[in-house]
Amino acid sequence: MRYAVLGLVTVGVAVGIYFWMQEPDMPVAAPYPTDAATLAEGQEMAEIMCGLCHATGTSDPSPMADAPAFRDISKLYPVEYLEESLAEGIVAGHDQMPEIEFSPEEIDAFLGYLISIQTQ
């Protein structure tokens, strides 16, 4: 009995270490809304606040050549990384991009929309 318990504990520890050491295949995405109304709100925000410089749709070119198309953001970094910047006020390294702070609901809608249009 004693050896059976010791064996089970050893196997349990080994399995735990195995799974603990595994690298995740991809980052876990935050649960952003995917309903049509919220995505439409996010699209409207993108068009109004960002559309003068960035391509905000699935195929349009960026009006400002140096501004990345929103559909390609995930090629630069995970879209979810924008969450904190949007909450604190996104700041770019140039004067042309305004500093805008989003509410938590706006962040959810905006990022939900961005995730929905990614090309990869």
Summary of the structure (lengths in Angstrom):
residues: 120
radius of gyration: 21.2
end to end distance: 54.5
largest distance: 73.7
contacts: 278
relative contact order: 0.16
helix: 54%
strand: 0%
